Amino acid sequence: MKFGLSQAVTRSEDQAFLRGAGRYVADLVPGDALRAVVLRAPHAHARIRAIEAAAARAMRGVRLILTAADIADLGPLPCLGIPRGVTVASSPCPVLVGDVVRYVGDAVAFVVADTLDRARDAAEAIVVDYAPLPHVVDPAAAVAADAPPVWSGRAGNVAYTQTLGDAAATEKAFAKAAHVVELKVVNQRLVANYMDTRAVTASIDRADGRITLTLGSQGSHTVRDILAGQVLRIPPERLRVITPDVGGGFGTKLFPYREYALAAVAAERLGRTVSWVADRADHFVGDSHGRANVTTARLALDGEHRFLALDVDMICDMGAYLSCFAPYIPFAGAGLLPGVYALPACHVRIRGVHTNTVPVDAYRGAGRPEAAFVIERLVDTAARDLGIAPDDLRRKNFIAPGAMPYTTATGKVYDSGDFAAHMARAQEIADWKGFAHRSKTARRHGKLRGIALATYVEACGTVGPETATLRLDRDGVVTVLIGSQSTGQGHATAYAQIVAEHLGLPPSRVRVVQGDTDVIATGAGTGGSSSIPCGGVAVDGAAQKLAEVVKAIAADALEAAPADIELADGVVRIAGTDCTISFAGVATAPAATPARLTVADTFRPAAATFPNGTHVAEVEIDPETGAIEIVRYVIVDDVGMTLNPLLLEGQIHGGVAQGIGQALLENTVYDADSGQLVTATLQDYALPRAGDLPAFTFETRNVRCTANPLGVKGAGEAGTIGAAPAVINAVVDALWRAHRIRDIDMPASPQAIWATLREHARMHTL
């Protein structure tokens, strides 16, 4: 089928986006809206003695200033992602702080004025008397016995401790191991930096008191339900959330933020529309960060280099407060620490630690990139320490296809996969065997060259249930109503292809509606690469139902049997004849009713899907400057089933770019002495640019999964998961070949590489 499953249909959304016709929240701010800003704390940790806002309230154009005392009836932002059986210390995040601020950027006041400039002037006129307190910004330092407490009255900064696996079996395996390899890795803190900064416009219906919030999210129902039920403390039917176009989310737009509640309160009290739009400075200190783990991992091997056990200790930075899903993120990743390997025993300890920093939450991959980085760096290190080729060590320890379904030592059940096959294919494409010649050539030119790979597996596709409602309208267009939310992935195109598979309609005849809690009854939102494995399956089921309805109505109109009706080329016909009826004709036929032409299907995932793959990176380093170039990059992925090759490749490329950004460029730096965020602008925080990225070679080697009828495994996070370990493994390979340097932390920037080489030279001249 021209437009159905597995076809390379170009994105219908791009026509608007490329021409600047996308409509984001900031584009939809009404001309008469009041404008708001947030006054943020300049201290990492301080007690508020007093807030003096009288002069600011009297300034021209100022309509409202909210402080903690003015919103005492609001609940704190909740933490919902607490794994079963885990007890966490209470650390409520107030909508506005009235007693103790706990990080630079903590929200102290909300200022509403006629214009943005007047709101900013008034915020600057508010006088806050702070009494600074000791602070800690490093998670490893925060667990020390003498670390300053982020929350007073507690014994230390550990918010919770969680363990996975079998400690006794792991200890026993290490006791009999012939070899033990240990490595400490840092998954540095990252800032999401999506293009479309967060924003909200709040309006009030004076007739019935309903509040409408227009905001960028990854699921309008999720934001509404949490915000109404636990923060505003109003019935959910009093709150409508609309999400227009969204330019990136990466997990950090899954949940509500302070400004949404504050805008709602301001609109209700003033009876006016109120808009808040984040600038980039707000984003750096006001939106959740990602990653921020320090991990020590040990691998036990027998005399034949087979893996016996894995022992992992994780210190996971939570920031000052437990954000919405924060404790769940390390847990989700820890389950994937065994990777693609037959590891009989595993034990993991997770410590969630408070620091005086921005709270940490889901960021593309949400724990799985961290896990893949740990195991893939550890396996490469083991191969190097033991003098074995890294691909040989992997091949010896891969879970075999015949062992599927395979239950890992952390309880994950992999249903499908052929890990050795996609690794072999990636090596073939990358000309792995020809590397020795390329390395010699590079050395003649004074460069260091390295090649490495990373194999990965992740768990995704479990955000649900999701319901898709399909309706055949009188104009012959099929409308899809669904509660997932596109943030740039191409949902309108993907869902239209699924409809086309069963109805034979071109994508232009399918209208996808998302992001309105008044129009769509329910929605799980978009996260964890679930939109196609969950939402897509619901669309598929509903499309099959609608196809049967259309055939039945057409059969009546054409005086034929339903079994003789076919849907193809945008029309309905009696098979083998030129007797046709249009979809509009079906929709207006006497037997058609709105109720009959509206169908729904719900899919509730019973198990995760497990995308997997191999990334091969080849790098060249200038030892005089530390400059690094990725000269070759190959990805071979197993995503179960490819819905659209163009959309898939775009998702993989974007994910790899973020993984390369973490590996080589991005770093969130706090000053230990002041607690200030040093990298608080795009002049200081290095995002990857086009020139930093190589040409990618990508293909799939799919093995259908059994977790859903489409056989699709999810792919939105896959590129990010394999990229960072592949690139760092390649950098270390280059440094090892030339100087026997065993490790380097991310980001392996030119400065870091240059400093590592210089320190190595200094140590070897002593």
PATI-968164 format. One line per field, with one value per residue (C-alpha): x, y negated, z negated; residue number from 1. Coordinates in steps of 0.5 Angstrom, whole numbers. Last residue first. Layout:
<recs>
X = c(X; ...)
Y = c(Y; ...)
Z = c(Z; ...)
i = c(NUM; ...)
</recs>
This chain:
<recs>
X = c(116; 116; 110; 106; 107; 105; 99; 97; 98; 94; 88; 89; 88; 82; 79; 80; 78; 71; 71; 64; 64; 69; 76; 78; 84; 90; 95; 98; 97; 92; 89; 88; 84; 80; 78; 75; 72; 69; 67; 63; 60; 58; 54; 51; 47; 42; 41; 39; 34; 30; 24; 25; 19; 19; 14; 10; 4; 0; 3; 8; 11; 16; 18; 26; 28; 35; 35; 39; 43; 49; 50; 54; 58; 56; 60; 59; 51; 52; 52; 50; 55; 53; 57; 54; 48; 46; 47; 53; 56; 50; 51; 53; 58; 63; 62; 61; 55; 57; 52; 56; 55; 60; 63; 59; 53; 52; 54; 48; 44; 46; 44; 37; 36; 39; 35; 28; 30; 31; 25; 21; 24; 23; 16; 12; 19; 17; 21; 26; 32; 37; 44; 47; 54; 58; 65; 70; 67; 72; 76; 80; 85; 89; 96; 94; 89; 84; 80; 74; 70; 64; 60; 53; 49; 42; 36; 29; 25; 18; 15; 9; 2; 1; -7; -10; -16; -21; -26; -31; -35; -39; -45; -46; -45; -51; -50; -55; -58; -51; -48; -41; -41; -42; -36; -32; -34; -38; -35; -38; -32; -31; -27; -28; -34; -32; -30; -25; -19; -14; -17; -23; -26; -33; -35; -35; -40; -45; -47; -53; -48; -51; -52; -45; -42; -45; -43; -36; -35; -37; -32; -26; -28; -27; -20; -18; -20; -15; -10; -11; -10; -4; -1; -3; 1; 7; 7; 6; 10; 17; 18; 13; 7; 1; -4; -10; -17; -24; -21; -25; -25; -18; -15; -8; -9; -13; -11; -14; -14; -15; -8; -5; -8; -14; -14; -18; -14; -7; -9; -11; -4; -1; -5; -3; 5; 4; 0; 5; 11; 16; 16; 13; 7; 2; -2; -9; -12; -18; -17; -21; -23; -24; -30; -33; -39; -34; -31; -29; -24; -23; -16; -15; -9; -7; -2; 6; 9; 12; 19; 25; 32; 37; 44; 51; 56; 62; 69; 74; 80; 85; 90; 93; 100; 99; 103; 99; 92; 95; 97; 90; 86; 90; 88; 81; 80; 77; 72; 69; 64; 58; 61; 62; 54; 52; 56; 53; 46; 47; 50; 44; 39; 33; 26; 22; 26; 24; 26; 27; 34; 38; 35; 29; 30; 24; 28; 34; 34; 36; 43; 44; 51; 57; 62; 60; 61; 68; 69; 67; 71; 78; 81; 87; 84; 84; 82; 76; 74; 74; 70; 65; 65; 64; 58; 55; 55; 53; 47; 45; 45; 42; 36; 35; 30; 31; 31; 30; 26; 27; 32; 31; 35; 41; 42; 43; 39; 41; 37; 41; 41; 44; 44; 46; 46; 47; 47; 49; 47; 49; 44; 44; 45; 44; 37; 33; 37; 35; 28; 30; 34; 28; 23; 26; 25; 18; 15; 21; 24; 26; 33; 37; 35; 42; 43; 49; 49; 53; 53; 55; 55; 56; 59; 60; 64; 72; 74; 77; 70; 68; 66; 64; 64; 61; 61; 56; 55; 49; 46; 42; 37; 35; 28; 26; 27; 34; 36; 29; 28; 35; 32; 26; 20; 13; 8; 1; -5; -12; -16; -21; -16; -17; -18; -13; -7; -9; -9; -2; 1; -1; 2; 8; 10; 11; 6; 9; 11; 15; 22; 21; 25; 20; 21; 18; 10; 5; -2; -3; -10; -12; -19; -20; -26; -28; -21; -25; -21; -15; -10; -4; -6; -12; -13; -5; -4; -10; -9; -2; -3; -9; -5; 0; 7; 6; 6; 1; -6; -9; -17; -20; -28; -31; -38; -40; -33; -29; -22; -16; -9; -3; 3; 10; 16; 21; 20; 27; 29; 35; 34; 40; 44; 48; 54; 53; 60; 63; 67; 70; 72; 74; 74; 77; 77; 71; 69; 68; 65; 59; 58; 57; 52; 48; 48; 46; 40; 37; 35; 36; 33; 35; 32; 32; 40; 42; 44; 40; 35; 33; 35; 33; 39; 44; 51; 56; 59; 57; 59; 53; 52; 60; 58; 52; 56; 52; 52; 50; 51; 46; 45; 40; 36; 32; 28; 26; 21; 23; 27; 20; 17; 21; 20; 13; 13; 18; 13; 7; 0; 3; 3; 9; 10; 14; 20; 21; 28; 32; 39; 37; 34; 30; 28; 21; 16; 18; 12; 9; 12; 16; 15; 21; 19; 24; 22; 20; 21; 16; 13; 17; 16; 14; 9; 12; 7; 8; 6; -2; -5; -9; -3; -3; -2; 3; 8; 8; 4; 4; -2; -4; 3; 2; 5; 8; 5; 5; 13; 13; 9; 13; 18; 19; 22; 27; 28; 33; 38; 41; 43; 42; 40; 32; 28; 22; 18; 15; 8; 4; -3; -6; -10; -6; -7; -1; -2; 5; 8; 4; 6; 3; 7; 7; 14; 15; 19; 14; 7; 10; 13; 7; 5; 12; 14; 11; 17; 12; 13; 5; 1; 1; 3; 0)
Y = c(-24; -24; -19; -23; -29; -25; -23; -29; -33; -27; -28; -36; -35; -30; -35; -41; -38; -36; -28; -30; -25; -22; -19; -12; -7; -11; -6; -12; -11; -5; -7; -14; -12; -6; -11; -16; -10; -8; -15; -15; -8; -9; -16; -14; -7; -10; -17; -13; -9; -14; -15; -8; -4; 4; 5; 12; 9; 13; 12; 15; 20; 17; 17; 18; 12; 11; 4; -1; -7; -10; -17; -23; -26; -31; -37; -41; -41; -44; -40; -44; -47; -51; -57; -62; -58; -61; -58; -54; -57; -55; -58; -54; -59; -55; -49; -53; -49; -46; -43; -39; -38; -37; -30; -25; -29; -32; -25; -22; -28; -28; -20; -21; -26; -22; -16; -20; -22; -15; -13; -18; -17; -9; -9; -4; 0; 7; 10; 4; 8; 3; 2; -4; -7; -13; -14; -20; -23; -29; -31; -37; -35; -41; -37; -30; -31; -26; -22; -18; -12; -10; -3; -3; 4; 5; 6; 5; 8; 8; 7; 12; 12; 6; 3; 2; -2; -2; -7; -8; -14; -13; -9; -14; -20; -16; -12; -8; -14; -15; -21; -18; -13; -18; -22; -16; -16; -10; -6; -1; 0; 7; 13; 11; 7; 1; -4; -10; -13; -9; -2; 0; 7; 9; 16; 19; 13; 16; 12; 7; 1; -3; 3; 5; -2; -2; 5; 4; -3; 0; 6; 1; -3; 3; 4; -3; -3; 3; 0; -7; -3; 0; -7; -9; -4; -1; -8; -13; -9; -11; -12; -18; -21; -22; -17; -21; -21; -24; -28; -34; -38; -35; -38; -36; -32; -32; -28; -29; -24; -25; -28; -22; -18; -13; -6; -5; 1; -1; -8; -9; -6; -11; -17; -15; -16; -22; -26; -23; -26; -26; -34; -34; -30; -28; -22; -23; -21; -23; -21; -24; -21; -26; -24; -31; -28; -26; -19; -18; -15; -15; -12; -10; -9; -5; -7; -9; -2; -2; -2; 2; 2; 6; 4; 6; 1; 0; -2; -5; -10; -14; -18; -24; -26; -25; -18; -16; -17; -13; -7; -8; -7; -1; 2; 0; 5; 10; 6; 4; 0; 3; 10; 8; 6; 12; 17; 13; 13; 21; 22; 18; 23; 20; 22; 23; 20; 21; 16; 19; 16; 22; 23; 27; 29; 30; 32; 37; 39; 32; 32; 28; 25; 27; 30; 25; 19; 21; 22; 15; 12; 16; 19; 17; 18; 11; 8; 13; 11; 4; 5; 9; 4; -2; 2; 4; -4; -7; -3; -4; -12; -11; -7; -12; -16; -15; -23; -26; -24; -28; -32; -38; -44; -44; -45; -37; -31; -24; -18; -12; -6; 1; 6; 13; 18; 25; 30; 25; 27; 20; 16; 10; 13; 6; 5; 6; 0; -4; -4; -5; -11; -14; -12; -17; -23; -22; -28; -32; -30; -37; -40; -36; -29; -27; -19; -15; -9; -2; 4; 11; 15; 23; 29; 26; 31; 30; 37; 37; 34; 26; 22; 15; 9; 2; -5; -10; -17; -20; -27; -25; -30; -37; -40; -46; -53; -54; -53; -54; -61; -63; -61; -66; -62; -65; -67; -69; -72; -72; -77; -75; -78; -73; -67; -69; -70; -63; -59; -63; -61; -53; -53; -57; -52; -46; -40; -34; -31; -37; -34; -28; -30; -36; -39; -44; -43; -45; -46; -44; -45; -44; -45; -46; -46; -38; -36; -38; -43; -42; -47; -43; -35; -34; -40; -40; -33; -31; -37; -36; -28; -30; -35; -30; -32; -39; -46; -50; -53; -53; -54; -55; -54; -59; -58; -65; -68; -64; -64; -65; -62; -62; -58; -57; -53; -54; -51; -49; -44; -45; -39; -41; -35; -33; -28; -21; -19; -13; -9; -2; 5; 11; 18; 24; 31; 30; 35; 30; 25; 31; 32; 24; 24; 30; 26; 19; 22; 17; 9; 5; -2; -7; -14; -21; -21; -28; -26; -25; -30; -36; -41; -39; -40; -38; -41; -35; -32; -25; -25; -23; -30; -30; -25; -29; -35; -42; -42; -48; -52; -57; -65; -69; -72; -79; -79; -86; -86; -92; -87; -83; -90; -92; -85; -86; -92; -90; -84; -89; -90; -87; -80; -78; -71; -71; -66; -61; -57; -59; -58; -52; -51; -57; -57; -60; -63; -59; -59; -53; -49; -43; -38; -34; -28; -22; -17; -10; -5; 2; 0; -5; -12; -16; -21; -26; -32; -40; -43; -44; -51; -54; -58; -62; -69; -67; -64; -70; -73; -80; -82; -88; -92; -97; -103; -101; -100; -93; -93; -98; -94; -87; -87; -79; -77; -73; -68; -62; -61; -55; -56; -63; -68; -66; -67; -72; -69; -73; -75; -78; -81; -78; -84; -82; -74; -70; -64; -65; -64; -57; -54; -55; -52; -57; -58; -56; -50; -48; -49; -44; -40; -37; -32; -28; -25; -18; -12; -6; -1; -1; -4; -10; -7; 0)
Z = c(-74; -67; -66; -71; -67; -60; -63; -66; -59; -55; -60; -60; -52; -53; -58; -54; -47; -51; -53; -57; -60; -64; -61; -62; -61; -58; -55; -51; -44; -44; -50; -48; -42; -45; -50; -45; -42; -48; -50; -43; -43; -51; -49; -43; -45; -49; -46; -39; -42; -46; -41; -38; -40; -40; -34; -33; -31; -35; -42; -47; -42; -39; -31; -30; -26; -23; -22; -18; -19; -17; -20; -17; -23; -28; -31; -25; -26; -33; -39; -45; -50; -56; -57; -52; -52; -59; -66; -66; -72; -76; -83; -89; -92; -94; -90; -83; -79; -72; -68; -62; -55; -50; -48; -51; -53; -46; -42; -46; -44; -37; -37; -39; -34; -28; -31; -31; -24; -22; -25; -21; -15; -15; -17; -21; -22; -26; -32; -33; -32; -31; -27; -28; -24; -26; -22; -23; -29; -30; -36; -38; -44; -42; -41; -41; -35; -36; -31; -32; -30; -33; -32; -35; -36; -37; -42; -43; -48; -49; -56; -58; -59; -55; -55; -48; -48; -41; -39; -34; -31; -25; -28; -33; -28; -24; -17; -14; -10; -7; -9; -11; -6; -1; -4; -4; 4; 7; 12; 18; 22; 21; 18; 11; 10; 8; 3; 5; 3; 7; 3; -1; 1; 1; 3; -4; -6; -1; 5; 6; 7; 1; -4; -2; -3; -10; -12; -9; -13; -19; -18; -16; -23; -27; -23; -24; -32; -33; -29; -33; -39; -37; -35; -42; -45; -41; -37; -43; -48; -47; -55; -54; -51; -54; -58; -55; -56; -54; -48; -46; -53; -55; -49; -46; -40; -34; -28; -21; -16; -9; -7; -10; -3; -5; -4; -10; -14; -12; -11; -19; -21; -16; -19; -26; -23; -20; -25; -30; -27; -33; -34; -41; -39; -45; -46; -48; -42; -37; -30; -25; -18; -12; -8; -8; -13; -18; -19; -27; -30; -38; -40; -47; -51; -57; -58; -58; -57; -51; -53; -56; -53; -50; -48; -44; -44; -39; -39; -34; -36; -32; -35; -30; -28; -20; -20; -26; -22; -17; -22; -25; -18; -16; -23; -22; -16; -20; -23; -16; -19; -15; -17; -24; -24; -21; -26; -32; -29; -29; -36; -39; -36; -40; -42; -49; -54; -61; -66; -73; -75; -74; -67; -65; -57; -53; -49; -50; -42; -41; -45; -51; -49; -53; -48; -43; -48; -50; -42; -40; -46; -43; -49; -53; -60; -62; -55; -55; -62; -60; -54; -59; -64; -59; -56; -63; -65; -59; -58; -65; -64; -57; -61; -66; -63; -56; -54; -60; -66; -73; -77; -81; -81; -86; -93; -93; -95; -94; -92; -93; -89; -90; -85; -85; -79; -78; -72; -67; -60; -57; -53; -58; -65; -68; -65; -71; -74; -69; -71; -78; -77; -74; -79; -84; -80; -77; -79; -82; -89; -91; -92; -87; -86; -85; -84; -87; -84; -87; -82; -83; -76; -76; -73; -66; -62; -61; -60; -67; -70; -70; -76; -74; -78; -78; -81; -79; -80; -77; -75; -69; -67; -69; -71; -69; -73; -73; -66; -63; -66; -63; -56; -57; -60; -57; -63; -60; -64; -62; -66; -72; -77; -82; -77; -72; -78; -81; -74; -72; -79; -78; -71; -73; -79; -74; -71; -69; -62; -59; -62; -58; -52; -51; -44; -40; -42; -37; -41; -48; -51; -59; -61; -69; -73; -70; -74; -81; -85; -89; -86; -87; -88; -84; -79; -77; -77; -73; -68; -67; -66; -61; -57; -55; -53; -55; -52; -55; -54; -61; -61; -68; -69; -73; -70; -67; -69; -64; -66; -62; -63; -58; -60; -57; -57; -52; -45; -42; -47; -52; -56; -61; -63; -70; -68; -68; -72; -71; -76; -74; -77; -74; -77; -74; -76; -80; -86; -91; -86; -85; -92; -93; -87; -90; -96; -94; -89; -85; -86; -92; -94; -99; -100; -101; -103; -105; -112; -118; -118; -122; -116; -109; -104; -110; -110; -109; -115; -114; -107; -102; -99; -97; -92; -90; -89; -90; -98; -101; -108; -109; -107; -111; -106; -106; -100; -97; -91; -86; -81; -80; -79; -74; -70; -71; -68; -62; -61; -60; -64; -70; -74; -79; -82; -88; -91; -86; -87; -82; -85; -90; -97; -99; -106; -109; -104; -98; -92; -89; -95; -93; -99; -101; -105; -106; -101; -103; -97; -97; -90; -86; -88; -81; -84; -87; -88; -87; -93; -95; -94; -100; -102; -96; -98; -104; -99; -95; -89; -86; -82; -77; -77; -71; -75; -81; -88; -88; -88; -93; -98; -96; -102; -103; -110; -114; -108; -110; -105; -100; -93; -93; -88; -89; -83; -82; -77; -71; -69; -63; -62; -56; -52; -45; -46; -47; -42; -39; -46; -46; -40; -33; -27; -21; -21; -14; -16; -21; -17; -11; -16; -19; -14; -15; -9; -8; -7; -8; -13; -14; -9; -5; 2; 0)
i = c(766; 765; 764; 763; 762; 761; 760; 759; 758; 757; 756; 755; 754; 753; 752; 751; 750; 749; 748; 747; 746; 745; 744; 743; 742; 741; 740; 739; 738; 737; 736; 735; 734; 733; 732; 731; 730; 729; 728; 727; 726; 725; 724; 723; 722; 721; 720; 719; 718; 717; 716; 715; 714; 713; 712; 711; 710; 709; 708; 707; 706; 705; 704; 703; 702; 701; 700; 699; 698; 697; 696; 695; 694; 693; 692; 691; 690; 689; 688; 687; 686; 685; 684; 683; 682; 681; 680; 679; 678; 677; 676; 675; 674; 673; 672; 671; 670; 669; 668; 667; 666; 665; 664; 663; 662; 661; 660; 659; 658; 657; 656; 655; 654; 653; 652; 651; 650; 649; 648; 647; 646; 645; 644; 643; 642; 641; 640; 639; 638; 637; 636; 635; 634; 633; 632; 631; 630; 629; 628; 627; 626; 625; 624; 623; 622; 621; 620; 619; 618; 617; 616; 615; 614; 613; 612; 611; 610; 609; 608; 607; 606; 605; 604; 603; 602; 601; 600; 599; 598; 597; 596; 595; 594; 593; 592; 591; 590; 589; 588; 587; 586; 585; 584; 583; 582; 581; 580; 579; 578; 577; 576; 575; 574; 573; 572; 571; 570; 569; 568; 567; 566; 565; 564; 563; 562; 561; 560; 559; 558; 557; 556; 555; 554; 553; 552; 551; 550; 549; 548; 547; 546; 545; 544; 543; 542; 541; 540; 539; 538; 537; 536; 535; 534; 533; 532; 531; 530; 529; 528; 527; 526; 525; 524; 523; 522; 521; 520; 519; 518; 517; 516; 515; 514; 513; 512; 511; 510; 509; 508; 507; 506; 505; 504; 503; 502; 501; 500; 499; 498; 497; 496; 495; 494; 493; 492; 491; 490; 489; 488; 487; 486; 485; 484; 483; 482; 481; 480; 479; 478; 477; 476; 475; 474; 473; 472; 471; 470; 469; 468; 467; 466; 465; 464; 463; 462; 461; 460; 459; 458; 457; 456; 455; 454; 453; 452; 451; 450; 449; 448; 447; 446; 445; 444; 443; 442; 441; 440; 439; 438; 437; 436; 435; 434; 433; 432; 431; 430; 429; 428; 427; 426; 425; 424; 423; 422; 421; 420; 419; 418; 417; 416; 415; 414; 413; 412; 411; 410; 409; 408; 407; 406; 405; 404; 403; 402; 401; 400; 399; 398; 397; 396; 395; 394; 393; 392; 391; 390; 389; 388; 387; 386; 385; 384; 383; 382; 381; 380; 379; 378; 377; 376; 375; 374; 373; 372; 371; 370; 369; 368; 367; 366; 365; 364; 363; 362; 361; 360; 359; 358; 357; 356; 355; 354; 353; 352; 351; 350; 349; 348; 347; 346; 345; 344; 343; 342; 341; 340; 339; 338; 337; 336; 335; 334; 333; 332; 331; 330; 329; 328; 327; 326; 325; 324; 323; 322; 321; 320; 319; 318; 317; 316; 315; 314; 313; 312; 311; 310; 309; 308; 307; 306; 305; 304; 303; 302; 301; 300; 299; 298; 297; 296; 295; 294; 293; 292; 291; 290; 289; 288; 287; 286; 285; 284; 283; 282; 281; 280; 279; 278; 277; 276; 275; 274; 273; 272; 271; 270; 269; 268; 267; 266; 265; 264; 263; 262; 261; 260; 259; 258; 257; 256; 255; 254; 253; 252; 251; 250; 249; 248; 247; 246; 245; 244; 243; 242; 241; 240; 239; 238; 237; 236; 235; 234; 233; 232; 231; 230; 229; 228; 227; 226; 225; 224; 223; 222; 221; 220; 219; 218; 217; 216; 215; 214; 213; 212; 211; 210; 209; 208; 207; 206; 205; 204; 203; 202; 201; 200; 199; 198; 197; 196; 195; 194; 193; 192; 191; 190; 189; 188; 187; 186; 185; 184; 183; 182; 181; 180; 179; 178; 177; 176; 175; 174; 173; 172; 171; 170; 169; 168; 167; 166; 165; 164; 163; 162; 161; 160; 159; 158; 157; 156; 155; 154; 153; 152; 151; 150; 149; 148; 147; 146; 145; 144; 143; 142; 141; 140; 139; 138; 137; 136; 135; 134; 133; 132; 131; 130; 129; 128; 127; 126; 125; 124; 123; 122; 121; 120; 119; 118; 117; 116; 115; 114; 113; 112; 111; 110; 109; 108; 107; 106; 105; 104; 103; 102; 101; 100; 99; 98; 97; 96; 95; 94; 93; 92; 91; 90; 89; 88; 87; 86; 85; 84; 83; 82; 81; 80; 79; 78; 77; 76; 75; 74; 73; 72; 71; 70; 69; 68; 67; 66; 65; 64; 63; 62; 61; 60; 59; 58; 57; 56; 55; 54; 53; 52; 51; 50; 49; 48; 47; 46; 45; 44; 43; 42; 41; 40; 39; 38; 37; 36; 35; 34; 33; 32; 31; 30; 29; 28; 27; 26; 25; 24; 23; 22; 21; 20; 19; 18; 17; 16; 15; 14; 13; 12; 11; 10; 9; 8; 7; 6; 5; 4; 3; 2; 1)
</recs>
